[in-house]
Amino acid sequence: MAKKLYLSSRDKKIAGVCGGIAEYLDVDPTVVRLGWIIFTLLSMGIGILAYILAWAVIPKR
């Protein structure tokens, strides 16, 4: 069975993007959130735009 990426409805802080990615990758959501924060800081805010885009593109379960 193929895994599919969905927004998380159980583990979400804002929209469930990081929680959904963590469920898909089978890792702790905190690791994904910290990685996303580091990416956002190092990319001078591009992570925020990527989060909004992911929120719009990734379907709800």
PECOR-V676675 format. One line per field, one symbol per residue. psi: psi as a letter, one per 40 degrees, with the letter a starting at -180 (. if undefined). burial: # if it has 9 or more other ideal C-beta (glycine too) atoms within 8 Angstrom, else .. A space follows every 10 residues. Layout:
# PECOR-V676675
psi = ???
burial = ???
This chain:
# PECOR-V676675
psi = hhiihiihed gidceedddd ddddefihdd dddddddddd ddefeddddd dddddddhii .
burial = .....###.. .#...##### ####....#. ###..##.## .....##..# #..##..#.. .
